[in-house]
Amino acid sequence: MTAADRTMRLLIIEDDRESADYLVKAFREVGHIADHAADGEEGLAMAESGDYDVLVVDRMLPKRDGLSLIGALRDKGDTTPVLILSALGQVDDRIKGLRAGGDDYLPKPYSFAELLARVEVLSRRRGGPAEDTVYKVGDLELDRLSHRVARGKDELTLQPREFRLLEYLMKHAGQVVTRTMLLENVWDYHFDPQTNVIDVHISRLRSKIDKGFERPLLHTIRGAGYMIRDGIR
Amino acid sequence: MTAFGKLIRTTAFRLTLAYLLLFALFAASLLAYFAWNTRRLINEEITQTVNVETAEINEIYVLRGLYGLARAIEYRSLRPNANLYLVTNPSGQAIAGNVGSLAPGVMATRGWVETAYRRMEETDSRDHRALVYVSELPNGFRLLIGRDLDERRRLFGIVAKAAQWSILIVVVLGLGGGIFVARRVLRRIDAMTGTTQRIMSGDLSERLPVGRSGDELDRLAENLNAMLERIEALMAGLKEVSDNIAHDLKTPLTRLRNRAEEALAKSGSEGEYRAALERTIEESDGLIRTFNALLMIARAESGQARGNMDDFDAADVANGIHELYEPLAEEDGMTLKVKTEPTPVHANRELISQALANLVENAIKYGKPVTQAAGTVVSMDSRQILIEARREGDQVLLSVTDRGPGIPEGDRKHAVERFVRLEASRTLPGSGLGLSLASAVATLHGGELKLGDAHPGLVATLVLPARAGVSDRVAPPTQDVPQKVA
């Protein structure tokens, strides 16, 4: 189910041995290279010397806490994307983490699928200029400037929010996007709805872009989220 | 520390001492001023009388000669309460007057002298003091005229006595008053200390004694009591949370464990294991959600989320939540409508959104119309849920109205409590925390969650003060300008 079209080099800075081993193993299983640092000082040294695509940093670390580690990196002009893992999952903690220079924030406990999806999005962000004005997936086209969406020859009419939903999915085409990521990035809410509210929006969108077409583009990835891609790769 | 030691260490007592000193100084300087002025007046009077008499005597001497002078002096000496007179010849012998003896050398001086003297007729051997003027007559005779200073001495005696008494009275009254006040204060402080010690040792229900005078100590006690009230509420909240965690998280945890055990014991195929594991993950996700909601409530209730307050339009929140939930409601066969007017508010946007989302989720879950008896007309809007944002006076109201069965009035208070799931909803999924979170969020902003009857249905309203939290901006008039949202 991985959509890793290229191998990422990851550094996991986490003091809990078991979680760290689990993460290293899980990332390696899906084809990425993962290193581990057990405390803040070691993590900082490794992050400075190694050429990593994404850093996964626990917020509470021995010797040097996660936020100060990120601050030290940013002060040196290092812009490696950082995902903060934290047991402190409240809104204000998240804001604090992002202000300190983190690029994403994932509260514990998390699912690996969620973490993987976010890390892949972060590495892609760094990888290339994804800011094209027109996104294309198969015969689906989305023009970000004119707000036009077409599938093949058919012009599609989308509600503004549906447009933003599709835009986000297409920006990360070929990558898993979780429900939480959608809620955060498309709606800017950071709470956890008790209902399948995102699924309903997706199924509406799906009925507009996939209905009546032979090849579906918007896929549900079980246990993780959604992905837009052309065909089975 | 001894009781007396404690007493004299009190602020009241020290203040009293300081005032005592001040008043004593004041009294002393007042008396000194009085005494000095009196002395000056008496001296002036004496000087004047003596000057006049000296002039008269001189004239008599010039007119009538030595004999006339001696006669005049003898005559004047006999008057009651006479002045002092003495005339000496050039060899220093007294020839007239009523002064028996003088301090040596006085007659040799000229001008004003204060001296000891004795009168001629006096039998007692006591010296008196007098202010005298010595002048020279032509041809070597000397004339002394003066006045006894007894009057002045008596006056000083009176003043000294007054000073003694007044200082004594000031000291006695001041010390007594000081001790009285200090002991009063000390008694009250001791009572407070006793109470705080009992509170510190664990009895949070104790309250400080508050008197009726409304003085600063009473105000302090009232404030401390309010603080204790808050601490007690927080502690109770904390205890409730831990009780709830113990009770309501252990149940799903047990379920989780049972499933895993069962799968271990019975499952044979990979498919069965997979199914069991998937259920396990589902169950733990539910647990995490419950846990997060509990933490959120606890934080909202303890006021920790008071940071992150913004100025925004609550109408935007209502519209946003409507937009998010409209498809879900529709899929459930309900209609979600929204009605807003500009309602600027100062609040934590994220929390308000979440609270409103909870209310909408509840309405979608529980707000389905009751199955109507045959024959009754189901109105068109019976499947409608309405989100409203409006302003009423200085309050912002965010309400969600459904046309479902509603909540009986007696149950409404109960419904807001944590983990409470009313009988009617027990079969539906949910953690039972939605309303408590909404209520905690409202309380955090200084408002409340009101549950009311929509005839039929439930209307749940987040009542927020238009200026929740600390904002120094002036509330705009009722004709609101839509606020720019950050």
Boltz contact constraints between the chains, C-beta under 6 A:
constraints:
  - contact:
      token1: [A, 91]
      token2: [B, 350]
      max_distance: 6.0
  - contact:
      token1: [A, 92]
      token2: [B, 307]
      max_distance: 6.0
  - contact:
      token1: [A, 92]
      token2: [B, 308]
      max_distance: 6.0
  - contact:
      token1: [A, 109]
      token2: [B, 288]
      max_distance: 6.0
  - contact:
      token1: [A, 161]
      token2: [B, 323]
      max_distance: 6.0
  - contact:
      token1: [A, 187]
      token2: [B, 324]
      max_distance: 6.0
  - contact:
      token1: [A, 189]
      token2: [B, 353]
      max_distance: 6.0
  - contact:
      token1: [A, 190]
      token2: [B, 350]
      max_distance: 6.0
  - contact:
      token1: [A, 191]
      token2: [B, 354]
      max_distance: 6.0
  - contact:
      token1: [A, 192]
      token2: [B, 289]
      max_distance: 6.0
  - contact:
      token1: [A, 194]
      token2: [B, 361]
      max_distance: 6.0
  - contact:
      token1: [A, 195]
      token2: [B, 361]
      max_distance: 6.0
  - contact:
      token1: [A, 197]
      token2: [B, 324]
      max_distance: 6.0
  - contact:
      token1: [A, 197]
      token2: [B, 328]
      max_distance: 6.0
  - contact:
      token1: [A, 200]
      token2: [B, 327]
      max_distance: 6.0
  - contact:
      token1: [A, 200]
      token2: [B, 328]
      max_distance: 6.0
  - contact:
      token1: [A, 200]
      token2: [B, 331]
      max_distance: 6.0
  - contact:
      token1: [A, 201]
      token2: [B, 327]
      max_distance: 6.0
  - contact:
      token1: [A, 204]
      token2: [B, 327]
      max_distance: 6.0
